[in-house]
């Protein structure tokens, strides 16, 4: 590939990843607005529905988010009554996030969202699995 070709948008792997991500996240907007969550709040709640309790550092690693992004997001989720944030008794430098009863109940309202969004993305099951595999290959490097 010539050096001029390397700077063409159509030759960049990053661009279709970025554009596809934005388009998919847009599909979540309407169903998430019905339950009062943003996409980032939603993925945070997904981890909490799974883990129930997690420290902020591990939550950030799991979501590929830094504390500057997580802190304001967690404050809103706490204000809305979905989580609590407390210092660890073992090490008070560690902030622990825990799902509340209200947060657990929100899971029922969100249960149809993956299917609803998935129906908008025209991929076969095999293509979706392959895309998932390739994306995590990139993320886990």
Secondary structure, DSSP 8 states (H G I E B T S, - for coil): --HHHHT-GGG-HHHHHHHHHHHHHHHHHHHHHHHT--HHHHHHHHHHHHHSEEEHHHHHHHHT--HHHHHHHHHHHHHTTSEEEEE-SS-TTSEEEEE-HHHHHHHHHHTTHHHHHHTTS---HHHHHHHHHHHHHHHT-
